[in-house]
Every structure is written in C-alpha cells, then in structure tokens.
Amino acid sequence: MCEFKIPGKLMLAGEYAVTVPGHLAIVFAIDRFISKKGSQLVNKKGIKYGLGSSGAYAVFKTKSQYPALLDDALFKKSLQLSRQTQIQNSGADIAASTFSGLLIYQNGHLPKSLLFPNNWQLLVGWTGTPAVTSELVKINQLSENFLAQSDLIVQNMIAAIREQNFDLFSQQLILAEKNLETLKGVLTDKLAKAIQIARQFDVAAKISGAGGGDNVIAFAQDKKIVDKIKQDWRKAGIIPLDLHVYYKK
C-alpha cells in the first residue's frame, strides 16, 4: 500500500456556529501532517498545536482501514468515527483533513472549495497553551443573534476571497473576532496580546478555533510587516508557526 499523509487544519471563521447543524464555517488544511512516521501536529513533548490533530487522526485511521475509499465516502466514515467520542464535532476538521485546501463547510454537508489569492500571507501565532474545545463548546449557549452574525460574516468573507478584496476580508476578520469575544472563556491574555500586536501594524487578526489557548491567525500582504509581527510575537512569548494552506495533488 502506498504511503499517505493527512493534513491538519485551521479555522478561518464560523468555528462555533458550525457546531450547530446547518450553519457555516470556512476551514483550511495546513502543511503539517499525520502519517505512519508520526504526527507533526504536536511538539516534541506531545503538546498539541491546535491544528486539528483529533480530526486528522480520525481520517488517518479510517484511510488506513479502508484505503480504497474515495474522498466523499472517506469524509463520511471518518466523521462517524470522530463522533463516537466527540458527539458535537461539526465535521469541519474532518473535511479539511480529507479534501484539503480552503473550504466552505456547512454542518452536515460536503464542503465546497475556495482559493486564497497568492499574495495573502498567512501568519499563525501559537500561545503554547492547548485549548479544550469540547469544554468551551459545552459552556457556551449560542444565541440566534450570534449564529446569524457568524453566518453573515462567513458569507461576506467568502465574497471577499472570491473578489480578492483584501480590505473587505480584513474587515470581516475583525468582525469575526468581535463576535467570538462575546462568548465565555474564549479570549486569554496571550491571545489578546497576539491580536493587539498584529493590529499595531494595521493587520487584522483573530482567534482560530475555540479559543482559550491555541492559535491566532492573521493575513498580510507585505512580507516586511509579516516579519515584524513575528518578531514582536516572539518577544511576547507567542510562537510563530511556519504554516501554509495545503492543497493536495
């Protein structure tokens, strides 16, 4: 059997709303993987980076058992496996690890593909503290207003990506962060500091995922600004991760 590798993921927007059936998120695969050689989604001490390792492992395990499955069937079977232990799993992580690339995902449906413009540079800052996603989802009752706002932001973000409108995209990233910050336990001091540093350079940033730890993501068009943000993140104890959107061949 040929070797294969399963990518991790990061959430762009809609990470809480998508846990409710019918609601939307944008998720993307990243170029760190689980394979027979091990996992690049944890550090040397086994601490998770917050890159969807549980979902990636579910896809890896399913593909190992059923190597002939095509992506649609692999996604569905991997999601069934994941939901045996994570009942509220939206499937966004499974979708990214199965299909790769940048995806529009609606809970309960197969994803649709998007493409990031080449000159939008991804920045990822890891706080060094793993989040407990399932606990954060449990303690937050999502209001109809929150869900509607989240879906609107995701739809506007999709339009901005398709139109390659970076200013509109950045505005939506800020709105997505503000919406997340209405929830309990999401924003930590370190996450707030990472976002603040990016904003000092007029770069929009937000929590990726459940919050309470893990990662901040940002996008910029100027490499010099990217380098300055990473430098200031390091000074604040935030670890830049060298990650890119992964599109499988």
Secondary structure, 3 states (H helix, E strand, C coil): CCCCCEEEEEEEECCCHHHCCCCEEEEEEEEEEEECCEECCECCCCCECCCCHHHHHHHHHHHHHCCCCCHHHHHHHHHHHHCCCCCCCCCHHHHHHHHCCEEEEECCCCCEEECCCCCCEEEEEECCCCCCHHHHHHHCCCCHHHHHHHHHHHHHHHHHHHHCCHHHHHHHHHHHHHHHCCCCCCCCHHHHHHHHHHHHCCCCEEEECCCCCCEEEEEECCHHHHHHHHHHHHHCCCEEECCCECCCC
